[in-house]
Amino acid sequence: MMDELSAAGIDANEIPVSPDRLVVVYQPPDTGSEVDPVSVLTLIAGDAGRRAPNGWELASLTSMNLRHAALFMGRQGSGFESKVAIIAVYAKA
């Protein structure tokens, strides 16, 4: 189920919450450049599609910023996120 994610260097850790709820934490690698949300979410959508035949439906997504690139001339809020975790909640349909 994780082949495409693994090939892209994305770690996916499953955390069972209950028999009908599952949290998956997806962590793309830190490449030192800006996180490409379309690429990451496309891979997560593919994983969600592979889970669907087993009755798992993607219920919610959020993100957690893990690393912010260097500041520009000391100004806060400059730069970009270079590492992020995407947290998905799956529910049994």
MDAnalysis code that builds the backbone (N, CA, C; Angstrom):
import MDAnalysis as mda
import numpy as np

u = mda.Universe.empty(279, n_residues=93, atom_resindex=np.repeat(np.arange(93), 3), trajectory=True)
u.add_TopologyAttr("name", ["N", "CA", "C"] * 93)
u.add_TopologyAttr("resid", np.arange(1, 94))
u.add_TopologyAttr("resname", ["MET", "MET", "ASP", "GLU", "LEU", "SER", "ALA", "ALA", "GLY", "ILE", "ASP", "ALA", "ASN", "GLU", "ILE", "PRO", "VAL", "SER", "PRO", "ASP", "ARG", "LEU", "VAL", "VAL", "VAL", "TYR", "GLN", "PRO", "PRO", "ASP", "THR", "GLY", "SER", "GLU", "VAL", "ASP", "PRO", "VAL", "SER", "VAL", "LEU", "THR", "LEU", "ILE", "ALA", "GLY", "ASP", "ALA", "GLY", "ARG", "ARG", "ALA", "PRO", "ASN", "GLY", "TRP", "GLU", "LEU", "ALA", "SER", "LEU", "THR", "SER", "MET", "ASN", "LEU", "ARG", "HIS", "ALA", "ALA", "LEU", "PHE", "MET", "GLY", "ARG", "GLN", "GLY", "SER", "GLY", "PHE", "GLU", "SER", "LYS", "VAL", "ALA", "ILE", "ILE", "ALA", "VAL", "TYR", "ALA", "LYS", "ALA"])
u.atoms.positions = np.array([
    [0.825, -1.201, 0.000],
    [0.000, 0.000, 0.000],
    [0.867, 1.262, 0.000],
    [2.067, 1.165, 0.521],
    [2.898, 2.346, 0.688],
    [3.971, 2.474, -0.399],
    [3.931, 1.657, -1.475],
    [5.018, 1.637, -2.447],
    [5.325, 2.996, -3.051],
    [4.317, 3.709, -3.559],
    [4.558, 5.019, -4.160],
    [5.058, 6.021, -3.119],
    [4.529, 5.940, -1.920],
    [4.974, 6.832, -0.852],
    [6.438, 6.557, -0.519],
    [6.791, 5.289, -0.383],
    [8.173, 4.928, -0.069],
    [9.115, 5.365, -1.173],
    [8.698, 5.179, -2.421],
    [9.529, 5.579, -3.558],
    [9.797, 7.083, -3.536],
    [8.832, 7.868, -3.021],
    [8.986, 9.324, -2.935],
    [9.681, 9.744, -1.642],
    [10.033, 8.766, -0.798],
    [10.709, 9.085, 0.460],
    [9.776, 9.546, 1.557],
    [8.480, 9.299, 1.388],
    [7.495, 9.731, 2.384],
    [7.264, 8.605, 3.388],
    [7.517, 8.902, 4.656],
    [7.217, 7.955, 5.730],
    [5.739, 8.079, 6.071],
    [5.083, 6.946, 6.261],
    [3.679, 6.936, 6.667],
    [3.560, 6.059, 7.907],
    [3.160, 6.657, 9.015],
    [3.008, 5.940, 10.274],
    [1.539, 5.880, 10.647],
    [1.051, 4.651, 10.811],
    [-0.355, 4.443, 11.163],
    [-0.518, 4.382, 12.674],
    [-1.543, 5.091, 13.152],
    [-1.865, 5.097, 14.572],
    [-3.338, 4.712, 14.709],
    [-3.621, 3.458, 15.088],
    [-5.028, 3.068, 15.264],
    [-5.639, 3.829, 16.436],
    [-6.823, 4.353, 16.213],
    [-7.526, 5.092, 17.261],
    [-8.643, 4.230, 17.837],
    [-9.352, 3.543, 16.972],
    [-10.431, 2.639, 17.351],
    [-10.637, 1.689, 16.169],
    [-11.532, 0.716, 16.284],
    [-11.743, -0.197, 15.153],
    [-12.201, 0.506, 13.870],
    [-12.790, 1.684, 14.016],
    [-13.280, 2.376, 12.812],
    [-12.622, 3.735, 12.572],
    [-11.486, 4.000, 13.245],
    [-10.744, 5.257, 13.049],
    [-9.252, 4.951, 13.001],
    [-8.575, 5.636, 12.084],
    [-7.142, 5.451, 11.898],
    [-6.515, 6.804, 11.600],
    [-5.433, 7.123, 12.287],
    [-4.663, 8.333, 11.994],
    [-3.400, 7.886, 11.261],
    [-3.092, 8.555, 10.163],
    [-1.852, 8.290, 9.437],
    [-1.067, 9.595, 9.373],
    [0.185, 9.536, 9.820],
    [1.067, 10.701, 9.770],
    [2.024, 10.486, 8.598],
    [1.895, 11.348, 7.600],
    [2.755, 11.298, 6.412],
    [3.857, 12.338, 6.585],
    [5.128, 11.928, 6.401],
    [6.241, 12.862, 6.538],
    [7.125, 12.810, 5.293],
    [6.964, 13.794, 4.401],
    [7.870, 13.876, 3.252],
    [9.270, 14.247, 3.722],
    [10.283, 13.906, 2.931],
    [11.647, 14.246, 3.333],
    [11.893, 15.747, 3.283],
    [12.854, 16.182, 4.088],
    [13.269, 17.578, 4.043],
    [14.338, 17.699, 2.961],
    [13.997, 18.338, 1.869],
    [14.944, 18.490, 0.764],
    [15.686, 19.816, 0.841],
    [15.334, 20.648, 1.817],
    [15.952, 21.957, 1.931],
    [15.323, 22.990, 1.016],
    [14.312, 22.575, 0.272],
    [13.593, 23.518, -0.587],
    [12.125, 23.528, -0.170],
    [11.364, 24.409, -0.770],
    [9.963, 24.570, -0.403],
    [9.175, 23.286, -0.644],
    [8.309, 22.938, 0.306],
    [7.448, 21.769, 0.170],
    [6.481, 22.018, -0.984],
    [6.362, 21.033, -1.880],
    [5.438, 21.118, -3.014],
    [4.125, 20.453, -2.607],
    [3.106, 21.240, -2.227],
    [1.876, 20.649, -1.701],
    [1.134, 19.783, -2.706],
    [1.160, 20.137, -3.969],
    [0.429, 19.348, -4.968],
    [1.034, 17.953, -5.094],
    [2.345, 17.871, -5.143],
    [2.996, 16.560, -5.245],
    [2.713, 15.696, -4.019],
    [2.851, 16.292, -2.850],
    [2.641, 15.537, -1.610],
    [1.185, 15.086, -1.507],
    [0.248, 15.991, -1.750],
    [-1.165, 15.629, -1.618],
    [-1.619, 14.660, -2.703],
    [-0.999, 14.707, -3.870],
    [-1.321, 13.727, -4.915],
    [-0.954, 12.321, -4.451],
    [0.208, 12.179, -3.819],
    [0.615, 10.876, -3.299],
    [-0.289, 10.420, -2.155],
    [-0.684, 11.341, -1.293],
    [-1.596, 10.992, -0.196],
    [-2.962, 10.589, -0.746],
    [-3.440, 11.284, -1.756],
    [-4.720, 10.920, -2.385],
    [-4.638, 9.521, -2.983],
    [-3.494, 9.193, -3.579],
    [-3.313, 7.841, -4.117],
    [-3.361, 6.798, -3.021],
    [-2.747, 7.094, -1.877],
    [-2.786, 6.174, -0.748],
    [-4.214, 6.025, -0.234],
    [-4.936, 7.132, -0.163],
    [-6.344, 7.080, 0.268],
    [-7.153, 6.209, -0.695],
    [-6.883, 6.338, -1.987],
    [-7.584, 5.516, -2.978],
    [-7.290, 4.036, -2.801],
    [-6.063, 3.695, -2.428],
    [-5.717, 2.294, -2.196],
    [-6.352, 1.758, -0.916],
    [-6.643, 2.632, 0.032],
    [-7.298, 2.206, 1.276],
    [-8.815, 2.026, 1.099],
    [-9.390, 2.716, 0.138],
    [-10.852, 2.726, -0.043],
    [-11.464, 1.333, -0.224],
    [-10.878, 0.442, -1.025],
    [-11.489, -0.890, -1.170],
    [-11.575, -1.677, 0.134],
    [-10.758, -1.305, 1.116],
    [-10.807, -1.950, 2.430],
    [-11.752, -1.237, 3.388],
    [-12.516, -0.286, 2.863],
    [-13.524, 0.395, 3.667],
    [-13.057, 1.663, 4.355],
    [-11.798, 2.088, 4.129],
    [-11.295, 3.305, 4.774],
    [-11.550, 4.511, 3.899],
    [-12.169, 5.520, 4.491],
    [-12.489, 6.769, 3.799],
    [-11.719, 7.913, 4.455],
    [-11.082, 8.743, 3.633],
    [-10.357, 9.897, 4.154],
    [-11.367, 10.890, 4.725],
    [-11.263, 11.154, 6.024],
    [-12.244, 12.009, 6.688],
    [-11.719, 13.422, 6.929],
    [-10.400, 13.550, 7.136],
    [-9.858, 14.861, 7.496],
    [-8.358, 14.893, 7.236],
    [-7.862, 16.089, 6.902],
    [-6.421, 16.318, 6.732],
    [-6.029, 17.596, 7.452],
    [-4.837, 17.598, 8.007],
    [-4.251, 18.829, 8.535],
    [-2.744, 18.713, 8.369],
    [-2.047, 19.792, 8.624],
    [-0.593, 19.749, 8.508],
    [0.055, 20.316, 9.760],
    [1.289, 19.886, 9.977],
    [2.087, 20.378, 11.091],
    [3.441, 20.790, 10.513],
    [3.757, 22.056, 10.602],
    [5.039, 22.542, 10.109],
    [6.135, 22.086, 11.055],
    [7.166, 21.478, 10.508],
    [8.239, 20.938, 11.334],
    [9.547, 21.709, 11.197],
    [9.770, 22.327, 10.046],
    [11.008, 23.087, 9.869],
    [10.757, 24.246, 8.926],
    [11.182, 25.411, 9.355],
    [11.049, 26.625, 8.561],
    [12.431, 26.984, 8.036],
    [12.515, 27.317, 6.755],
    [13.810, 27.682, 6.163],
    [14.340, 28.958, 6.815],
    [15.569, 29.237, 6.544],
    [16.240, 30.380, 7.169],
    [15.500, 31.691, 6.945],
    [15.621, 32.539, 7.925],
    [15.011, 33.864, 7.834],
    [15.769, 34.732, 6.835],
    [15.048, 35.628, 6.232],
    [15.669, 36.579, 5.312],
    [15.938, 37.864, 6.068],
    [17.192, 38.195, 6.253],
    [17.598, 39.426, 6.919],
    [16.930, 39.587, 8.286],
    [16.732, 38.459, 8.969],
    [16.219, 38.507, 10.325],
    [14.743, 38.822, 10.459],
    [14.010, 38.858, 9.346],
    [12.574, 39.166, 9.441],
    [11.782, 37.901, 9.698],
    [10.914, 37.963, 10.674],
    [10.056, 36.820, 10.929],
    [9.016, 36.703, 9.829],
    [8.636, 35.450, 9.551],
    [7.605, 35.211, 8.543],
    [8.162, 35.083, 7.145],
    [9.457, 35.289, 6.973],
    [10.041, 35.135, 5.652],
    [10.478, 33.688, 5.469],
    [10.839, 33.328, 4.279],
    [11.269, 31.970, 4.008],
    [10.083, 31.080, 3.688],
    [10.266, 29.774, 3.866],
    [9.237, 28.806, 3.500],
    [9.405, 27.563, 4.363],
    [8.398, 26.715, 4.334],
    [8.473, 25.453, 5.064],
    [9.258, 24.456, 4.231],
    [10.247, 23.810, 4.847],
    [11.028, 22.810, 4.136],
    [10.739, 21.400, 4.655],
    [10.043, 21.298, 5.771],
    [9.632, 19.994, 6.303],
    [8.269, 20.147, 6.943],
    [7.408, 19.182, 6.648],
    [6.037, 19.235, 7.123],
    [5.549, 17.812, 7.367],
    [4.600, 17.658, 8.250],
    [3.898, 16.391, 8.422],
    [2.443, 16.638, 8.052],
    [1.877, 15.703, 7.317],
    [0.452, 15.774, 6.968],
    [-0.236, 14.694, 7.792],
    [-1.251, 15.082, 8.538],
    [-1.970, 14.146, 9.396],
    [-3.333, 13.886, 8.772],
    [-3.610, 12.603, 8.527],
    [-4.879, 12.208, 7.913],
    [-5.662, 11.356, 8.900],
    [-6.961, 11.592, 8.945],
    [-7.855, 10.745, 9.728],
    [-8.703, 9.970, 8.742],
    [-8.671, 8.656, 8.880],
    [-9.487, 7.753, 8.063],
    [-10.599, 7.170, 8.918],
    [-11.755, 6.981, 8.316],
    [-12.892, 6.385, 9.002],
    [-13.409, 5.209, 8.180],
    [-13.852, 4.177, 8.845],
    [-14.460, 3.050, 8.130],
    [-15.791, 3.508, 7.573],
    [-15.969, 3.290, 6.293],
    [-17.211, 3.714, 5.619],
    [-18.349, 2.788, 5.952],
])
